Amino acid sequence: MTPSQFIDRAAAVLLIVLTALFALREWGGGEPGPVIEGLVIVILVLLAVNVRLTRKAFVVVGLVLTAWVTLSADDWLSLARQGLEKAAFVAAFFVALSTLRNAAESSPALRKGGAFLAAQPPGRRYAALTVGGHLFALLINYGSISLLGSLASNAARSEGDPVIRGHRTRRMLLAIQRGFIASLTWSPLAFAMAITIALVPGATWASAVLPGLGSAVIITMTGWAMDTIFKPRLRGNRPPPRKPEGSWSLMTPLLFLLVLLAVAVSAAHFLTGIRVVGVVMVIVPVIAVAWAVIQRIGLGREGTLRGRVRGYVTGELPGYRGEIVLLMMAGYIGTVGAPVLQPLLASLGFAPESLPTWVVLMILVWIVPILGQFGMNPILAVTLISPMFPSPEALGIPPGAMVAAITAGWAMSGATSPFTATTLLIGSFGGVSATHVGLRWNGGYFLVATSILTLWVLAYAFVLS
């Protein structure tokens, strides 16, 4: 074992320990705050050793910001600890969700369901992949883009005409992407919902899920409508589409898992009163382990649980090191930087508390995707700017309305920012740059969908709620 491998494996083990401690605290098992904060520091040091320079830059920014706060703020220690808590939460949530992704990637049933969606005839392919992308995203998050994107790209390669192949690839990938980003507005397993609820005073998942579902409908239906209206009109006779192999019953395993997950998380949340993210950190790994055990049947030695755990600790989890560093540091920098940025903006005359409520909501919808064009991660953007605005109570609106505004902007950032994982993945499958995906493929869609989302948020805040 090389020193680099030892560092990666040590970091992976500590990440699992951190997740267990955070989940234990969520379920009332004491307050090991200093231990969790210390683990965060050690984990970041270990992970930063083997990440590329752009990720190391986030750590350097965090250190510089900490030094600045130490010299300029009397409560610097409290701010730093809040930042470490946010970084711990992000890491624990990520690790918990990655266990389900690990189990899903080896599931033949999910792959067959994804292949069936990708093989749908042109008349219903976009709708099938949008709905399928949404459902897969609820279960395996970003893994849905990797799974369906690869299947869609492979299906498109069977088209002999390069022009038609290009149109088909673009439309299939956009359907998957838009189905995914729609899940960000309401899914309890999405970072957008989990982090926004933690930042908005008085917000809960139960109070935010209905407006979030409304946003999801707008995101998906706008995409479908624009694809239908502006789809290319190709000349010439085309052979009739081949009937896809299998039937819609192939989607049964996915639907069963989603129902099981929804029932388990909802029941535990309402029966115990523990917040949804705390429930997810326990329920999701339990379901993932049970799923992995079931998959052992017929897989032989390669399917042993011990081998899967070893592969997860030594390979898969260390493989996420760059993403984990980015997410943890985004949470830390946003939390520590908000109190520093607030007086600077005030000195420039920016006073959010003097703005009308409808203007505040509009800003919250549009600001995250705009900042995303300049490389700001949505976690960083939201944790940095949300504390600067008045609370929902001060604005006279329900907390769910503010959550809906922020998550709507977060979702649209996932469609347009060339620095997010969604556009990077879609671009890699489509053979174009992430900037091309965000601005050329999604530019018009962004303007239309975000405008409708703004109207929806305002309607919910002032009329429907």
C-alpha positions, 0 to 999 in steps of 0.5 A: 500500500502506497502512502497515498492509498493509506491517506485515502483509506484513512480519510474514508474511514474517518468520513464513515465515523463522522457520518455515524457520529453526526447521525447519532447526534441527530437522533439524540445521542449526545453532543460530540461537537468538538469531536465532530469539528476535530474530525472535519479538520483531520479529514480535510487535511487528509483529503487535500493531499490527493486532490487537484490544485483547483480543489486545494484552492478552496482549502487555501481560501478557507484558511485565508478567510479564517485568518481574516475572521480571527483578526477582525471578529470577536466571535471568530471561534464561534464562526469557525465552529459553525463553519466546521459544523456545516462542513460536517453536515455536508460530508455526512449527508454526502456519505450517507447518500453515496451508500445508496448509489453504491448499491444501485450501480450494481443493480441489473434491475435498475440498468434494465429499467434505464435501458428501456427508457432510453429505447423509447420511440421518438414520440415519448422518449423525451417525456420518458427520460424526463420522468425516469431521470426524475425518479432515478435522481430521487434514488441515486442523485447524480448517479442518475445522470451517469447511468441514464446518460451513458445508456442514452449516448449508447442508444443514440450511436445506433443512428446512422445519420450524424445530424439526426444522431446529434439532435437525438443525443442532445434531446435525450441528455437534456431530458435527463438533466431537466428531470434531475434538476427538478428533484432538487426543488423538493426531494429530501435526499437533495443537497438543495433541499437539505441545506436550504431548510437548515439555513431558512429560519422556521423551515421544515421539509413538510412546509416546503415540499408542496411549493417544491413539487410545484417548481418541479412540475414547472421545470419538467413541463417547461422542458417538455413543452419547449422540446415539443415546440422547437424539435427539429423538423427533419425531411425524408422518410424515416424507418419506423422506430423499433419497439423497445425490448421489455415493458414498463414493468421493468420500472417496478423495482425502481418504484418499489425502492422509492416507495420504500424509501419515502415510507421509511423516511416519512414514518421515521420523521413524523413518529420521532420528530427528528428532522428529515436529514437526520432520518436520511443519514440512518435510513438510507445506509440501512436500505443500501446495506439491505439492498446489497445483501439481496444482490448477493444472490447469484453474484458469487464471491464477487457479491460478498458484502465484505468485498463490497465494503472493502471496495467502497472504503478503498476505492469508491469513497476515496474517488469522491475526494475532490467532490467532498473537499469542494462541498465541505469547503463551500459549506465552510466558506459560505458560513464563515464568509457571510458575516464578513460580506454583510458589512461590506455590502452594507457599506456599499448601500445594499440593504435587503431589509429595505427591499419589498418582499417580492423583490427579495423573492425574485432576487433569491430565484435569480441570484444563484444561477447568475453567480453560478456563471462566475464559478460559485458553487450553489452550496457556497452561494446559498450559504453565503447570501441567504443569511443576508436577507430578512427571515420569512417572518420579517418578510411576512411570508411562510418559510416554504416560500423562501425555500421554494425561491432558493431551491428554484434558483439552485435547480436552474443553476444546475441547468446553466452553470458550466461549473456544476456536476450536471452540466459537466456530465451532460457535456461529457456524454454529448461531446460538447463543453459544459458552457455549451450545455449551459448557454447554448442548449439551456439558455432559452429554457433557463429564461423561460423556466426561471421566469415562470418559477418566479411567478410561481414563487410569488403566487405561492407566497402571496396567494396560495399560502 
